[in-house]
Amino acid sequence: LSAASIKAGEPVTVTVRVSNTGEREGDEVVQVYLRDRVASVTRPVRLLKGFRRVTLAPGESRDVSIELAPDAFRLWDRAMREVIEPGYFDISVGPDSVNLQTVELQVT
């Protein structure tokens, strides 16, 4: 992450290194998921918040960055107001929703 902690309303950038270990050119779709650990309302366990398709030559590696805008952290609270609640979020990145690397982000 570009920062381990952000203020509500700030963006954060997720960067991951992607490598093609095969002998042919290939595509990969890097996916970024968000999980709000504790919220005032029920939320999905995993929300897809960004993705990027990259094409890599054989043996090529590349850093892929995806920005999570402040909108990614918004939710509708019980009073039906769109808010960003402070707390801890799991930011996960990977080629699908199962094979993920996860880091913690604090929103203050």
Disulfide bonds with the S-S distance in Angstrom:
none
